[in-house]
Amino acid sequence: MNSGDYRIHQLTPDDLALMDGLLATFGEVFDQPETYTGSPPDAGYMRQMLESDGFIALVALKGGVVVGGLAAYELKKFEQPRSEIYIYDLAVAEVHRRQGIATALIEQLKQIGTRRGAHAIFVQADTGEEDQAAIALYSKLGRREDVLHFDITLDGGGV
């Protein structure tokens, strides 16, 4: 998908360099570089992720450089033969915001979801000041539900 001077591209197993760019963008935007680039998976693991039906990665490219993107998971449902898509991460580099990139990423994900027969796309946002732009975007594109989110640790420690 092309819009303006950027292009939306769905990553394939051959796009490892673009995936590295996406991880770097997430690390920069979320101010968590260690989380996203400190201990990256090896190429085999990343290829496996990118060829999986359950994982979707989209990037926004401007001049061949990743300026935004999203990572999503398709969750197959058990109660009906359908799925839902969960946007796990979505980010646009600060200097490229307010250009419709995040909306274009979600629109591309909607097309992918439609082709796959997904029932819905869902995403969560924090209620803090730092997520107000995300809340405005998601409110424009969908219906808001107020829910609680719980992290259950597996090591017995705190979150």
N, C-alpha and C positions, 0 to 999 in steps of 0.2 A: 504494500500500500504506500503510495506517495502522497505527500501533502506539503505544500509550500516547499521549503528547501530541506526537508528531512524525509527519510524513508523508513517505514516499519518493516522489519524482517523477522520471520520466525526462525529461530536457531535450529540447526541440524547437527548431527554428530561431527560434521566437517567444520563447524564454526567455533572451534575451541578458543581462538584468539578473540572473537567477539564475546564469548562467554566470559573470558578474563576481563574484557572491558566492562561488561555488565556488572561483574562482581566489584570491580574498582569503583564504578559509579555508585552502587549501593553503599559501599564502605564510606565514600566521600559524603554522599547526601545524608546518610543516617549517622555520620560521625562515628562509625564503627569499623575503621579499616582493618583492625586485627581480626574481627569476626569474619569479614568477607574475603580478605586476602592473606591473612596471617598463616593459615594452614590449609591451602587449597587442596582439593582432591586431585589425584593423578589423572592423566589424560584418559585412561581406560574407564575409570569411574564416571568421569564427566561425559564421555561418549555414550556410556550406558544410560545415564540420566537423559541425555538429549534424544536418544532413540526410543525412550520409554513412552508408551501411550499415556502414562499417568502424569507426565511433567511437560509443561509448556513454558518456553522462554521466548520472549519477544524483545527486540531492541529497536530503539529509534536511532537511526544513523544520520549524521549530518557531515557531509564531506568524508564519508567512510569511517567516522569516529562515533563511538557509542556516546550518546548524550542523554539517554534515558532507557528505561525498559521495565519489564515486569517478569516475575516468575510466578507460575500458577500450577496448581495440581488439579487433575481431574479425579473426582471421587466417585467411583461406581456405587450406586445405591443398592440396597438389598431388598427394599420393600416394593420397588418397581424397576423395570428394565430401563433405567435412565441414569444420568449422572448429574453432578453439580461441579462447577469449577470454582476453586478457591484461589483468589489472588493472595499469594503469600507476601510478596514484596512488589512495590511499584515506586519508581523514583525517576525524577528528571533533574539533571544538573541545574543548579540555581540560575545560571546565565541563560538557560534555554527554556525557562518556565514562561507561562502565559502565552504560549504559541500553539496551544492545542495538542501538544505531544501526548500528554497523559490521556486525554480523551481519545486520540487516535489509537493509542495502545489498547485501550479498553474496547473500542469499536472493532479492532482487529480480533481481539479475544472473543468478542461476541460472535463474529463470523465463524471462527474456529469452533466455538461451542455449538453453534447451530449445525454445522457440518457433522459434528460428532453426536448430535442428538441430545445435547445436555439440556437439562431443565432450567438451570439458573446459574448465575455467577454470583458469588458472595465475597465480601471483603470486610475486614474489621479495621477500625481506626481508633486511636486513643483519643480521649476527650480533652487532653491537654492543649495548651496554646500552640505547640509545635505541629499539631495535626489539623488545625483549623482549615487550611487550604485543601487538604485531602477530604475533610468532611464536606466542604462546599462542593468539591468535584463529585463525590459519590452521591450527595443529595441531588445534584443536578441530573445524574444518570440513573438513579434507582430510588427505591423506597427504603427509608430508614427504619431500622428496628433497634430498640434499646435492649441490649442483652448484657449479661455478665460473662466475663472470660476468666477461666481458671487455668493456671499452669500447674500440672501435677508432676513433681520431679521424680525421677527414677532412682536417684542415688540416696534418697532419704534426707537430703539436705534441703536448705531453703532455696527459694527461686533466685 
